[in-house]
Amino acid sequence: MSKRNFFYIFIGAIIVVILGFIAGNKFFKTSTALSRFEFQKGMTYAAWTKHGYGNVSSIKSMGELVSLGVKWTALVTTWYQDKADSTEIHPLNEKTPSDKDLIFSIQKLHESGIKVMLKPHLDIIVASDGKWRADIEFAGLDDWKKWFESYGEFILHYARLAQEEKVELFCIGTELSSTTLNQPDLWRDLINKVRRVYKGRLTYAANWYEEFEGIRFWNDLDYAGIDAYFPLSTSPAPTKSELKDAWKSWLENIRYWQELIKKPVIFTEVGYKSSQGAAGEPWQHDPAGSVDLQLQADCYEALLETFWDEPWFYGVYWWYWGDNPNMGGETHRGFIPQNKPAEEVVGKWYNKSVPQKN
């Protein structure tokens, strides 16, 4: 072979490799090329005391997640602002988990083979006017910038912690609807700052009502997250079949939206109380009806049967697993699935093989 022919063959091979790389990258960005992402058999693990993550009962409760088949855990840590129009965000000494205990839990979960999504929450202390985190809003740009500066300090603190502890997924915010819909550019600035200190995957936990479809910075994140408290039925005790029928219209909406954003979707939070009427307004914290353990289990099953095999769906984090193994039980009407039929539903599905994704 002449040197000239060898040269042309060599150059041709390089061109083929480059074109293949470009084509691969274009394909990678489509809604069907999501194989780099991991399906998340998730559970939220929450505590609202300084040492809630570091005590003996918490360690035992975390250990039960392994046999349940949980592969990912969302760890919640909460800071606070006084009112919806306050610009300063801060921890509360006895309600915000200590960094020491949070790190301890991350390490314990990692030792158990469970991956972690660190999920900082922001709550309002004075909510007598009915406002909550989704209503945080300001009249002038100066106050918006003050709030984002304070919020940025809060989020970057945990982003650095997440990087140091090799946390696999970091959630930059939860249900802050008015801020995300009104100030997308300030959110993009924050995302860029987080990227500088944290090298793992990023998501945001959007409220099911209007927010998830209105966010304009999904392209800057890795997963699109929904806190999926979609209303399903006004009946106090709907059947599983009725619950699945109710999911159909919401499923179509989510499919359409996912085609637009071309991101893998996770349900960063969803849960149902074990009480009658739980499917009507799932987001309501206080149970209104009598105990209904089967309804909670049916709500879990209906969601999993609806979404498990969707090619763009990459998992769910149930709200929530308590920090004491004795929580829940047959007389409990709240969200916790522990010691209830809903726990068995989770175990059945999470011990299946991971669904094949595109």
C-alpha positions as CSV (number, residue, x, y, z in Angstrom):
1,M,0.0,0.0,0.0
2,S,1.4,3.4,-0.9
3,K,1.9,6.1,1.7
4,R,-0.7,8.2,-0.2
5,N,-3.4,5.5,0.0
6,F,-2.6,4.9,3.6
7,F,-2.9,8.6,4.3
8,Y,-6.4,8.8,2.6
9,I,-7.6,5.7,4.5
10,F,-6.4,7.2,7.8
11,I,-8.1,10.5,7.2
12,G,-11.3,8.7,6.1
13,A,-11.3,6.7,9.3
14,I,-11.0,9.8,11.4
15,I,-13.9,11.5,9.5
16,V,-16.1,8.4,10.1
17,V,-15.3,8.5,13.8
18,I,-16.1,12.3,14.0
19,L,-19.3,11.9,12.1
20,G,-20.4,9.0,14.3
21,F,-19.7,11.0,17.4
22,I,-21.7,14.0,16.1
23,A,-24.6,11.7,15.1
24,G,-24.5,10.0,18.5
25,N,-24.7,13.3,20.3
26,K,-27.7,14.4,18.2
27,F,-29.4,11.1,18.9
28,F,-28.4,11.4,22.6
29,K,-30.5,14.6,22.9
30,T,-33.7,13.0,21.6
31,S,-36.5,11.8,23.9
32,T,-35.7,8.2,23.1
33,A,-32.0,8.3,24.0
34,L,-32.0,8.3,27.7
35,S,-29.9,5.2,28.4
36,R,-27.3,7.2,30.4
37,F,-29.9,7.8,33.1
38,E,-30.8,5.4,35.9
39,F,-34.2,4.2,36.9
40,Q,-34.8,5.2,40.6
41,K,-36.6,2.9,42.9
42,G,-37.0,5.6,45.4
43,M,-38.2,6.5,48.8
44,T,-38.2,9.8,50.7
45,Y,-36.6,9.7,54.1
46,A,-37.5,12.7,56.2
47,A,-36.7,14.1,59.6
48,W,-37.6,17.5,61.1
49,T,-35.4,17.5,64.2
50,K,-31.7,18.4,64.7
51,H,-30.7,14.8,65.4
52,G,-33.5,13.0,63.6
53,Y,-31.1,11.4,61.2
54,G,-28.5,10.2,63.7
55,N,-30.3,8.3,66.4
56,V,-30.6,4.5,66.9
57,S,-34.2,4.2,65.7
58,S,-33.3,6.1,62.5
59,I,-30.5,3.8,61.7
60,K,-32.8,0.8,62.1
61,S,-35.5,2.4,60.0
62,M,-33.0,3.2,57.2
63,G,-31.9,-0.4,57.3
64,E,-35.4,-1.6,56.4
65,L,-35.2,0.2,53.1
66,V,-32.7,-2.4,51.8
67,S,-35.0,-5.4,52.1
68,L,-37.8,-3.4,50.6
69,G,-35.8,-3.1,47.4
70,V,-35.3,0.7,47.7
71,K,-32.2,1.7,45.6
72,W,-32.5,5.5,45.9
73,T,-33.4,7.6,48.9
74,A,-34.3,11.3,48.9
75,L,-32.9,12.8,52.1
76,V,-34.9,16.0,53.1
77,T,-33.3,18.9,55.0
78,T,-35.4,22.0,55.6
79,W,-34.5,25.7,56.1
80,Y,-37.1,28.4,56.7
81,Q,-38.1,31.9,55.9
82,D,-40.5,33.9,58.2
83,K,-43.2,34.8,55.6
84,A,-43.8,34.5,51.9
85,D,-42.3,37.9,51.2
86,S,-39.3,37.5,53.5
87,T,-35.9,37.7,51.8
88,E,-33.8,35.9,54.4
89,I,-33.6,32.1,54.6
90,H,-32.1,30.4,57.6
91,P,-32.0,27.0,59.4
92,L,-33.9,26.5,62.7
93,N,-31.7,25.0,65.4
94,E,-34.1,22.3,66.6
95,K,-35.9,21.6,63.3
96,T,-33.1,21.5,60.7
97,P,-31.1,18.3,60.7
98,S,-27.5,18.9,61.6
99,D,-24.9,18.5,58.9
100,K,-23.2,15.9,61.0
101,D,-26.3,13.7,61.2
102,L,-27.1,14.3,57.5
103,I,-23.6,13.2,56.5
104,F,-23.9,10.2,58.8
105,S,-27.2,9.2,57.0
106,I,-25.7,9.6,53.6
107,Q,-22.7,7.4,54.5
108,K,-25.0,4.8,56.1
109,L,-27.2,4.7,53.0
110,H,-24.1,4.4,50.7
111,E,-22.7,1.6,52.8
112,S,-26.1,-0.2,52.3
113,G,-25.8,0.2,48.6
114,I,-28.5,2.8,48.4
115,K,-27.9,6.0,46.3
116,V,-28.9,9.4,47.5
117,M,-30.8,12.4,46.2
118,L,-30.2,15.3,48.6
119,K,-33.4,17.4,48.6
120,P,-33.3,20.7,50.5
121,H,-36.8,22.0,51.3
122,L,-37.8,25.6,52.1
123,D,-40.8,26.2,54.4
124,I,-42.6,29.3,55.7
125,I,-42.8,29.8,59.4
126,V,-45.8,32.2,59.5
127,A,-48.4,30.7,57.2
128,S,-51.5,32.2,58.9
129,D,-52.5,33.9,55.6
130,G,-52.6,30.5,53.8
131,K,-49.5,31.1,51.8
132,W,-46.8,28.5,51.3
133,R,-43.5,28.1,49.5
134,A,-45.2,28.2,46.1
135,D,-46.4,31.7,46.9
136,I,-43.0,33.3,47.5
137,E,-43.1,36.4,45.4
138,F,-41.8,40.0,45.4
139,A,-42.9,43.3,43.8
140,G,-39.5,44.6,42.9
141,L,-36.3,43.1,41.3
142,D,-34.1,44.2,44.2
143,D,-36.1,42.0,46.6
144,W,-36.1,39.1,44.1
145,K,-32.3,39.4,44.0
146,K,-32.0,39.5,47.8
147,W,-34.1,36.4,48.1
148,F,-32.1,34.5,45.4
149,E,-28.8,35.6,47.1
150,S,-30.1,34.0,50.4
151,Y,-31.6,31.0,48.7
152,G,-28.3,30.5,46.8
153,E,-26.3,30.4,50.0
154,F,-28.8,27.8,51.3
155,I,-28.6,25.6,48.2
156,L,-24.8,26.0,47.6
157,H,-24.2,24.9,51.2
158,Y,-25.9,21.6,50.5
159,A,-24.4,21.3,47.0
160,R,-20.9,21.4,48.4
161,L,-21.9,18.9,51.0
162,A,-23.4,16.7,48.3
163,Q,-20.1,16.9,46.3
164,E,-18.0,16.0,49.3
165,E,-20.1,13.0,50.1
166,K,-20.4,11.8,46.5
167,V,-24.2,12.2,46.5
168,E,-25.5,10.9,43.2
169,L,-28.4,13.4,42.6
170,F,-29.0,16.9,43.9
171,C,-32.4,18.6,43.9
172,I,-32.0,22.4,43.6
173,G,-35.5,23.3,44.8
174,T,-39.0,22.0,45.6
175,E,-42.4,23.5,44.6
176,L,-41.2,27.1,44.5
177,S,-43.7,27.8,41.7
178,S,-43.9,31.6,41.8
179,T,-40.1,31.9,41.8
180,T,-39.5,29.5,38.9
181,L,-42.3,30.9,36.7
182,N,-41.4,34.5,37.3
183,Q,-37.7,34.5,37.4
184,P,-36.3,31.7,35.1
185,D,-33.1,33.7,34.4
186,L,-32.2,33.9,38.1
187,W,-32.8,30.2,38.4
188,R,-30.4,29.6,35.5
189,D,-27.8,31.7,37.2
190,L,-28.2,29.6,40.3
191,I,-27.9,26.4,38.3
192,N,-24.6,27.6,36.9
193,K,-23.3,28.3,40.4
194,V,-24.4,24.8,41.6
195,R,-22.7,23.2,38.6
196,R,-19.4,24.8,39.6
197,V,-19.3,23.1,43.0
198,Y,-21.3,19.9,42.4
199,K,-20.5,17.5,39.6
200,G,-23.4,15.0,39.9
201,R,-26.8,15.0,38.3
202,L,-29.3,17.8,39.0
203,T,-33.1,18.0,39.1
204,Y,-35.8,20.3,40.4
205,A,-39.0,19.1,42.1
206,A,-41.9,21.0,40.4
207,N,-45.4,21.2,41.7
208,W,-47.9,19.1,39.7
209,Y,-50.2,22.1,39.4
210,E,-49.1,24.4,36.5
211,E,-45.5,24.6,37.5
212,F,-43.9,21.6,35.8
213,E,-45.4,22.6,32.4
214,G,-44.4,26.2,32.8
215,I,-40.7,25.9,33.8
216,R,-38.4,27.2,31.1
217,F,-35.0,25.9,32.4
218,W,-35.5,22.1,32.2
219,N,-32.8,22.1,29.5
220,D,-30.3,23.2,32.1
221,L,-31.0,20.2,34.3
222,D,-30.5,16.4,34.0
223,Y,-33.9,15.0,35.2
224,A,-37.2,16.8,35.1
225,G,-38.9,16.2,38.5
226,I,-42.6,16.4,39.4
227,D,-44.1,16.3,42.8
228,A,-47.0,14.2,41.4
229,Y,-49.9,14.9,43.7
230,F,-52.4,14.8,40.9
231,P,-56.0,14.6,42.0
232,L,-57.5,11.3,41.0
233,S,-61.0,10.8,42.4
234,T,-63.6,12.6,44.5
235,S,-64.9,9.3,45.7
236,P,-64.0,8.5,49.3
237,A,-63.0,5.0,48.3
238,P,-62.4,4.5,44.6
239,T,-61.3,1.2,43.2
240,K,-57.9,0.6,41.7
241,S,-59.5,0.4,38.3
242,E,-61.1,3.8,38.8
243,L,-57.7,5.2,39.9
244,K,-56.0,3.9,36.8
245,D,-58.7,5.4,34.6
246,A,-58.2,8.7,36.3
247,W,-54.5,8.6,35.5
248,K,-55.1,8.4,31.8
249,S,-55.6,12.1,31.1
250,W,-52.7,13.1,33.4
251,L,-50.5,10.5,31.6
252,E,-51.3,12.1,28.2
253,N,-50.5,15.5,29.5
254,I,-47.1,14.4,30.9
255,R,-46.3,12.5,27.7
256,Y,-46.9,15.6,25.6
257,W,-44.8,17.7,27.9
258,Q,-42.0,15.2,28.0
259,E,-41.9,15.2,24.2
260,L,-41.4,19.0,24.3
261,I,-38.6,19.0,26.9
262,K,-36.9,15.7,25.9
263,K,-35.8,14.9,29.5
264,P,-36.1,11.8,31.6
265,V,-38.9,12.3,34.1
266,I,-38.9,11.3,37.8
267,F,-41.6,11.8,40.4
268,T,-39.4,13.5,43.0
269,E,-42.2,13.2,45.5
270,V,-45.7,11.6,45.6
271,G,-47.7,10.0,48.4
272,Y,-51.1,9.0,49.6
273,K,-52.6,8.9,53.1
274,S,-54.1,5.7,54.3
275,S,-57.6,7.3,54.8
276,Q,-60.8,7.7,52.9
277,G,-60.7,10.5,50.4
278,A,-56.9,10.3,50.0
279,A,-57.1,10.3,46.2
280,G,-59.1,13.5,45.9
281,E,-56.5,16.0,47.2
282,P,-53.4,13.9,47.8
283,W,-51.3,17.0,48.7
284,Q,-53.4,17.7,51.8
285,H,-51.4,16.8,54.9
286,D,-54.2,16.3,57.4
287,P,-56.3,13.2,56.8
288,A,-60.0,13.9,56.6
289,G,-61.6,10.4,56.5
290,S,-61.4,7.2,58.4
291,V,-58.6,4.7,58.1
292,D,-58.4,3.0,54.6
293,L,-55.2,1.0,54.3
294,Q,-56.4,-0.6,51.0
295,L,-56.9,2.8,49.3
296,Q,-53.4,3.8,50.0
297,A,-52.1,0.5,48.6
298,D,-54.3,0.8,45.6
299,C,-53.1,4.4,44.9
300,Y,-49.5,3.1,45.0
301,E,-50.3,0.2,42.7
302,A,-52.3,2.3,40.2
303,L,-49.4,4.8,39.8
304,L,-46.8,2.0,39.3
305,E,-49.0,0.1,36.8
306,T,-49.5,3.3,34.9
307,F,-46.0,4.6,34.7
308,W,-43.5,1.8,35.3
309,D,-43.0,0.9,31.6
310,E,-43.2,4.4,30.1
311,P,-39.9,4.8,28.2
312,W,-39.3,8.3,29.6
313,F,-40.2,7.5,33.2
314,Y,-37.2,7.0,35.5
315,G,-38.6,6.4,38.9
316,V,-40.5,7.6,41.9
317,Y,-39.8,8.8,45.5
318,W,-42.7,8.0,47.8
319,W,-43.6,10.4,50.6
320,Y,-42.4,9.3,53.1
321,W,-40.5,6.7,55.2
322,G,-40.3,7.8,58.8
323,D,-37.2,7.8,61.0
324,N,-38.6,5.3,63.4
325,P,-39.3,1.6,62.3
326,N,-42.5,1.5,64.5
327,M,-44.2,4.4,62.6
328,G,-47.3,3.8,60.6
329,G,-49.4,0.7,61.3
330,E,-53.0,-0.4,60.9
331,T,-54.6,2.6,62.7
332,H,-52.4,5.3,61.1
333,R,-54.1,7.6,58.6
334,G,-51.2,9.6,57.3
335,F,-48.7,9.3,54.4
336,I,-46.2,6.9,55.9
337,P,-46.4,3.4,54.2
338,Q,-44.5,1.7,57.0
339,N,-46.2,-1.4,58.5
340,K,-49.1,-1.1,56.0
341,P,-50.2,-2.9,52.8
342,A,-48.6,0.0,50.8
343,E,-45.2,-1.1,52.1
344,E,-45.9,-4.6,50.6
345,V,-46.8,-3.0,47.2
346,V,-43.5,-1.1,47.2
347,G,-41.6,-4.3,48.0
348,K,-43.3,-6.2,45.3
349,W,-42.5,-3.7,42.6
350,Y,-39.0,-2.7,43.8
351,N,-37.9,-6.3,43.9
352,K,-38.7,-6.6,40.2
353,S,-36.0,-6.1,37.6
354,V,-35.4,-2.6,36.4
355,P,-37.8,-1.8,33.5
356,Q,-36.1,-1.5,30.1
357,K,-35.7,2.1,28.9
358,N,-34.7,3.4,25.6
